[in-house]
Amino acid sequence: MTYNRDVKNKEGSLNWRAARGLFVLVAFLLLFSGFTLMRSFASTGELAPALNDEIVISVDSGDTLWELARTYKDPALDTRQAVHVLMERNRLSSPALQSGQELIFPANILP
């Protein structure tokens, strides 16, 4: 009987080992496929060209996004909302601007 118990313990241990290995393999495959899908559906980072109803402004030294938004936006629109729309349209991660940078002003914030 001692022999049978040892065989059963070894078989149980092998089953758990196989199940754990299978779980790790499936988890790795899911993770890898997720990263692959994210990479394939991610944007290229390139800015879409300006449409006919949008305007392009070249930033001068000392210009701020807030001042430009306030100058060119529709008076009925809140400046904070205009800044947010400008940051999204131009894919800006911060409101800091550089001299010579071009900003695209979408038609929905223009007067």
C-alpha positions in Angstrom: 0.0 0.0 0.0 2.9 2.4 0.6 3.9 1.9 -3.0 0.4 2.9 -4.3 0.4 6.1 -2.2 3.8 7.2 -3.5 2.6 6.5 -7.1 -0.6 8.6 -6.6 1.4 11.5 -5.0 3.8 11.5 -8.0 0.9 11.4 -10.5 -0.9 14.2 -8.6 2.3 16.3 -8.5 2.8 15.7 -12.3 -0.8 16.8 -13.0 -0.4 20.0 -11.0 2.9 20.7 -12.7 1.3 20.2 -16.1 -1.7 22.4 -15.2 0.5 25.1 -13.9 2.7 25.0 -17.1 -0.4 25.1 -19.3 -1.7 28.1 -17.3 1.6 30.0 -17.7 1.6 29.2 -21.4 -1.9 30.4 -21.9 -1.3 33.6 -19.9 1.8 34.3 -21.9 0.0 33.8 -25.2 -2.9 36.1 -24.1 -0.4 38.8 -23.0 1.6 38.6 -26.2 -1.5 38.7 -28.4 -2.7 41.7 -26.4 0.5 43.6 -27.0 0.4 42.7 -30.7 -3.1 44.0 -31.1 -2.3 47.2 -29.2 0.7 47.8 -31.5 -1.3 47.2 -34.7 -4.2 49.4 -33.7 -2.1 52.2 -32.2 -1.9 55.5 -34.1 1.2 56.2 -36.0 1.8 59.5 -34.2 1.6 61.5 -37.3 -0.7 64.5 -37.3 -3.5 64.5 -39.9 -3.2 67.4 -42.4 -5.4 70.4 -42.0 -8.8 70.2 -43.7 -10.2 73.0 -45.9 -12.3 74.5 -43.0 -9.3 74.4 -40.5 -6.6 77.1 -40.2 -2.9 76.6 -39.6 -1.1 79.1 -37.3 2.6 79.4 -37.0 3.7 79.9 -33.4 5.9 83.0 -32.7 8.3 83.4 -29.8 6.4 84.1 -26.6 3.0 82.7 -27.8 1.1 80.5 -25.4 -1.6 78.0 -26.3 -4.0 79.9 -24.0 -3.5 83.2 -25.8 -3.8 81.7 -29.2 -6.9 79.8 -28.3 -8.4 83.0 -26.8 -7.5 85.0 -29.9 -8.8 82.6 -32.6 -11.7 80.8 -30.9 -15.5 81.5 -31.2 -16.4 84.1 -28.5 -19.2 81.9 -27.2 -16.7 79.0 -26.5 -14.9 78.7 -23.2 -11.1 79.2 -23.6 -10.4 76.1 -21.5 -12.5 74.0 -23.9 -10.7 75.5 -26.9 -7.3 74.7 -25.4 -8.4 71.1 -24.8 -9.7 70.8 -28.4 -6.4 72.3 -29.7 -4.3 69.9 -27.6 -6.3 66.9 -28.9 -6.3 68.0 -32.6 -2.5 68.7 -32.5 -1.7 65.7 -30.3 0.0 67.8 -27.7 0.9 66.2 -24.4 1.5 69.6 -22.8 0.5 73.2 -23.5 4.1 74.2 -24.1 4.8 75.6 -27.6 8.0 76.2 -29.5 8.7 79.0 -31.9 8.0 77.9 -35.5 5.6 75.1 -34.5 2.5 74.9 -36.5 -0.9 74.5 -34.9 -4.1 73.4 -36.6 -7.2 75.1 -35.4 -10.3 72.9 -36.0 -13.4 74.4 -37.5 -15.5 73.6 -34.5 -13.7 76.2 -32.3 -13.4 79.0 -35.0 -16.0 81.8 -35.2 
